[in-house]
């Protein structure tokens, strides 16, 4: 944490503290003069310093305590002369090597903290000012910092007596590591992880006498070998040790210390060997050999691991296909699952740490970026997750198989091995007998009854027995009964297949490391979305977020919240991006489909008819090029030539496969439903597409004809309906959620809809042009349309193409009764405003009108009063012209209203004929029940019902409401 500037306490960079740190605390660390005047600043800030550095200081105290316990334990193991062999006492040896690797990693990590001395001295000084004495651990911590700087020198000295037991443990890896660390070509030749290579043995258990070593992580073994042989570097002269050392250092040039903390191992070892004062024979030779190994690792390791990833992709794909088709094979071939997961996980870990930490350019080794930026990595991750899912899905199949195997074979063979032991001590005999009794009593009925199995005690007893029988002068020495040891290791694996499956899956296939490589995680997802062939595997990224919580530990509960929030954040982001990508593909397909569908409109037939007529007139002219006919785009000579639509449909198929792969993704305490993410984005995109297809431009007042828009909407809806062939969703739900919003003036997001735009265009553009330019556009009752007669000053608009019965029927089908009602209300408000203006004219000319009314028999007076009404103002028409203009507008609006009502009625008559019939009956025969409602109110309610259905009413209720609103 101190390594990053954002986590570093701010006062470490405080200029006021620098004199105290540099001139007093660091001068003779860990000793310093507590009465120095420069430390008065520390005294003033002592509370803040203690609060800010307490966590870091006590972490160093924990490291000191761990060091003491590790030294004590290793000394005890030396005193007991424990014999360690990974193939015999697997659990004991594995935990021993893990302890040493963890111990070395912690000491190296501590040495990488640059401010460790400052933190210790500053904390102790503040502690001394507050409590009057130094912290009891300070001087030992200071001594530890000095001794372990650099750490390997001191560690190598410490392990001189421990090497007698460490080296045999490391040398036992010679039976495992070389046969596991193979190139892809050798793995293929050996048919590793291939179930179908030997059909006769398909249902048999793989033969191995060290089954737990088969899925042991290569990454873990390399850490054991490198750290172990660094501690026991004197033994590198032995051929087996050198062989292990050489293979491990050729495999990678970066190893993991903890999570995303790594070490450039060759450079570190070289610096260790070059330390002055090291009494190492052939020091110069060793350094040269390491430099050669470093060059070999830089040149060959990326290619080796790239080819291994290719092999694992195909192998894991074959395993998933076989196990999906024949889940019964998961019983005998369960080891293949965990072996494959372990190998794949090792390759993923290798790739992550080597991509993020590139080598120095000083090596002059050319490295190809293609070996690191693996575009097909999502496929490998996907097959890993699929294997994990198959194990969890068919866990009962695996349980049934191994329950029978334990009781039917393992128990019998174990009994024979126990009987063959000539002199078995009483304690060991009791433990071995309990082993036999535990597995011999198993029955398939226990699985059928869903009984909870628990073999943790069995495995712990075997661990204890390994410790008892591996010490010097033990009554029962395990090395003399190797068959027993190997069989019990196998039995332990079989018990894990019964009660420990989830933990086994996490142990071998956990990818929680990604939560510490989030930047690379994002980059790999974006790379996946750009590569068409990997689209179907894109769902693996949100699924990996469900692994993040495996990185937490019960001893560090403060990490739960931060890692949980990170996992939820990235799962949400991945699903959002994935849904956006699918909706973008659907939008592109819909756009292409709408274009193709528009080519079938009658207006596009004119060029074809014209070309045919020209061809008939002049047959000699062969150069006439016929326009492309609709459907010509589907004709192709070669299927390998992909069109844009082919690529879009491939992308849609793969992306829908991804989003449909799992129902729920569990991340922390949250459940993410990918289909719901997709549906929400699809609804939003469909809503925008509907408005976009109008092609409405407020500046030029251009808009699509309703019939063309309706045609496009139907084509787009056909595309959406086809999605049900790819993914299990209810597309009708999308239609029900989106289309009704377009019948309102604004949608759920407050955006303008089809109803709003068409209402505005018809009332403010078309009808305004009709009213303001008399004679250019007229209403034709016989044609039931507004018809353009003359060309005006502005751009020509063929009114009959927008305001005839056909177009208004299309509009009524698009925006429905609610939208037509909204349009009618806006129209009637316009009429009401015109009526109000007319009323103002009447009031203004009230006296003149009264005189006119009483002067019918006086021609001269009538002539004078009429001339007064017809007299124009300076810059405005006369009142009589204004009256006629406003009456004309009312007439235009009422004509359009009647046309729109008729169109609505026609559409409803087609869609809901029985309901419309009932409305007509009620309208013609107003119910006259004996109730308290007055007949006038009944008539009003019935008129509103009939008007909403497009029926003609003697009194228009919408106009009445508009006039009433204006009056109030």
Beta strands, then each sheet from edge to edge (+ up, - down):
strand 1: 254-258
strand 2: 261-264
strand 3: 665-667
strand 4: 670-672
strand 5: 777-780
strand 6: 785-788
sheet 1: 1+ 2-
sheet 2: 3+ 4-
sheet 3: 5+ 6-
end
